[in-house]
Amino acid sequence: MSATTSETDEPFQPAQIGLRHLLAAMTVAAIAVGISAAHLRALGPLQALQVVVHLTIVATVAWVMFVIQAQRRRRDRAAAGALHLRVMRKPMIERHRKAIALLLTIAVIADGVFIAFAALPAQTIGEVFKAVFRHPSLVGWMIFMEGLLWGACLNHWLSNVHWVEFREHGVLTHSVYYPWSSITRIGWSPAYPQNLVMLYRQKHVEMTIDPAAREAVSEVLNDTRDKINK
């Protein structure tokens, strides 16, 4: 279904971690460990510690990023008010969304295998620190990019990043809240009829909406004309 007004599937608040999510995380970890099991058994204590620390830092970065984004979405949802209509931001069926999540999961597994093989062949902790501090920016960027990858995977599995919500006080997407009071113009693009165009704080914003939801979106826009800042 491309348009809905139901609040039962709420994608803009921190997801409730359930048993199936924990099982999925354990499955991903088991696959990564299984692929690199022979190498992990050959690691010494110091190399094994490096792998554990690396995994812990990346997982922490990803989780902190997800929680911060989820809390922001919760605040935006509260400010946006009651839900009028929820549609897909672009023609995206559930099968395609899950395919993207699966590709991100495969990338996370590959990164987990990489981390297992990335332990430095040092003999002491001091040698590890010396090797890391020779290229601190490279190590920092690598961990940050890994955190982004893991965070994107969490987002795709625990929330639907393709929804657009038309609410009482504005338009809400996964990443931005557009209050009606800050929108000076909104309507369909004459060149691309499936694109919704907004002038938000003097900035041009364009969203590709599922064509099946065009009529429902038009009805909501007609009902909210008086809320748009003229």
C-alpha positions in Angstrom: 0.0 0.0 0.0 1.4 3.4 -1.0 -0.7 5.7 1.2 -2.0 5.2 4.7 -3.2 7.2 7.7 -2.5 4.4 10.2 -0.4 5.0 13.3 0.3 1.3 13.9 3.5 1.2 11.8 5.4 4.2 13.2 8.8 4.7 11.6 9.7 8.0 13.2 10.5 6.9 16.7 13.3 4.7 18.1 12.5 1.1 17.1 11.6 -1.3 19.8 14.3 -4.0 19.7 12.5 -7.4 19.8 13.6 -11.0 19.7 13.7 -11.1 15.9 16.1 -8.2 15.8 18.4 -9.9 18.3 18.2 -13.1 16.4 19.1 -11.2 13.2 22.1 -9.5 14.8 23.3 -12.9 16.2 22.9 -14.4 12.7 24.9 -11.6 11.1 27.6 -12.0 13.8 27.7 -15.8 13.4 28.1 -15.5 9.6 31.0 -13.1 9.9 32.7 -15.1 12.7 32.1 -18.3 10.7 33.8 -16.9 7.6 36.8 -15.7 9.6 36.9 -18.5 12.2 40.1 -20.1 11.0 41.9 -16.8 11.1 40.5 -15.8 14.5 41.7 -19.1 16.0 45.2 -18.3 14.8 45.3 -14.9 16.4 47.3 -14.2 19.5 45.9 -12.5 22.6 46.9 -9.0 21.5 45.5 -9.4 18.0 42.3 -10.8 19.4 42.0 -7.8 21.7 42.5 -5.5 18.7 39.6 -7.2 16.9 37.3 -6.9 19.9 38.2 -3.3 20.5 37.7 -2.4 16.8 34.3 -4.1 16.7 33.2 -2.5 19.9 34.1 1.0 18.8 32.4 0.6 15.4 29.3 -0.8 16.9 29.2 2.0 19.5 29.6 4.7 16.9 26.8 3.1 14.8 24.4 2.7 17.8 25.1 6.3 19.1 24.4 7.7 15.6 21.2 5.7 15.4 19.9 6.7 18.8 20.7 10.4 18.2 18.8 10.3 14.9 15.9 8.4 16.4 15.6 10.9 19.2 15.6 13.7 16.7 12.9 12.0 14.7 10.8 11.5 17.9 11.0 15.2 18.7 10.2 16.1 15.1 7.2 13.8 15.2 5.9 15.3 18.4 6.3 18.8 16.9 4.6 17.8 13.7 1.4 16.7 15.4 -1.3 14.3 14.3 -0.8 12.2 11.2 -3.0 12.9 8.2 -1.3 10.8 5.4 1.7 8.6 5.0 3.1 7.9 1.5 6.2 6.5 -0.1 8.8 9.1 -1.0 9.5 7.3 -4.3 8.0 4.2 -6.0 9.5 1.7 -3.6 7.8 -1.5 -2.8 8.6 -3.5 0.3 10.6 -6.0 -1.7 12.9 -3.3 -2.9 13.3 -1.8 0.5 14.3 -5.2 2.0 16.7 -5.8 -0.9 18.5 -2.6 0.0 18.6 -3.7 3.7 20.0 -7.1 2.6 22.7 -5.4 0.6 23.7 -3.3 3.6 23.7 -6.4 5.8 26.0 -8.1 3.4 28.3 -5.1 3.5 28.3 -5.1 7.3 29.2 -8.8 7.2 32.1 -8.1 4.8 33.2 -5.3 7.1 33.1 -7.6 10.1 35.4 -10.1 8.2 37.7 -7.2 7.3 37.9 -6.2 11.0 38.9 -9.8 11.9 41.8 -9.6 9.4 42.8 -6.0 10.2 44.6 -6.8 13.5 48.2 -5.4 13.5 51.0 -8.0 13.9 52.4 -6.2 17.0 54.0 -7.8 20.0 53.0 -5.2 22.6 50.2 -2.7 23.2 52.8 0.1 22.8 53.6 -1.1 19.3 49.9 -1.1 18.4 49.5 2.5 19.6 52.6 3.6 17.7 51.3 2.0 14.5 47.9 3.7 15.0 49.3 7.1 15.7 51.4 7.1 12.6 48.1 7.5 10.6 45.5 8.7 13.1 43.3 10.5 10.5 43.2 7.4 8.3 42.2 5.2 11.3 39.6 7.7 12.4 38.0 8.0 9.0 37.9 4.3 8.6 36.1 3.8 11.9 33.7 6.6 11.1 32.9 5.2 7.7 32.3 1.8 9.2 30.0 3.4 11.8 28.1 5.1 9.0 27.7 1.8 7.2 26.5 -0.1 10.3 24.2 2.8 11.2 22.7 2.9 7.7 22.0 -0.9 8.1 20.3 -0.3 11.5 18.2 2.5 10.0 17.0 0.3 7.1 16.1 -2.6 9.3 14.6 -0.7 12.2 12.8 2.1 10.4 11.4 2.9 6.9 13.5 5.7 5.5 11.2 6.0 2.4 8.1 7.4 4.2 6.8 10.9 3.8 4.3 12.0 6.4 1.8 14.8 6.0 0.9 15.9 9.5 -1.0 18.6 11.3 1.8 21.0 11.5 4.0 20.1 8.6 5.7 17.5 6.3 7.9 14.9 8.0 10.5 12.8 6.3 13.0 10.4 7.8 15.7 13.1 8.0 13.9 16.5 8.0 10.8 18.2 9.4 9.2 21.0 7.3 6.7 23.0 9.3 3.8 24.5 7.3 4.7 27.9 8.7 8.1 27.8 7.0 6.8 26.6 3.6 5.9 29.5 1.2 5.0 27.3 -1.7 4.1 23.6 -2.3 2.7 21.8 -5.3 3.4 19.4 -8.1 6.2 20.0 -10.6 4.9 20.8 -14.1 7.9 19.1 -15.7 7.8 16.0 -13.5 4.2 15.4 -12.3 5.4 12.7 -9.8 7.6 15.3 -8.0 6.3 17.3 -5.1 8.0 20.7 -5.0 8.3 23.0 -1.9 9.9 26.4 -1.2 11.1 25.9 2.3 12.9 28.9 3.9 13.8 30.1 0.5 15.3 26.7 -0.4 14.0 24.5 -3.2 13.0 21.0 -2.0 11.8 18.3 -4.4 10.5 14.8 -3.5 9.5 12.0 -5.8 6.2 10.6 -4.6 4.6 7.3 -5.5 2.2 8.2 -8.4 -0.5 6.0 -6.7 -0.6 8.4 -3.8 -0.8 11.7 -5.9 -4.6 12.1 -5.4 -4.5 11.5 -1.7 -1.6 14.0 -1.3 -3.4 16.6 -3.3 -6.4 16.3 -1.0 -4.2 16.8 2.0 -2.5 19.8 0.4 -5.9 21.4 -0.4 -6.9 21.0 3.3 -3.7 22.7 4.5 -3.5 25.7 2.2 -4.4 28.1 5.0 -1.5 26.8 7.2 1.2 27.6 4.6 3.1 30.9 5.1 2.1 33.3 2.4 
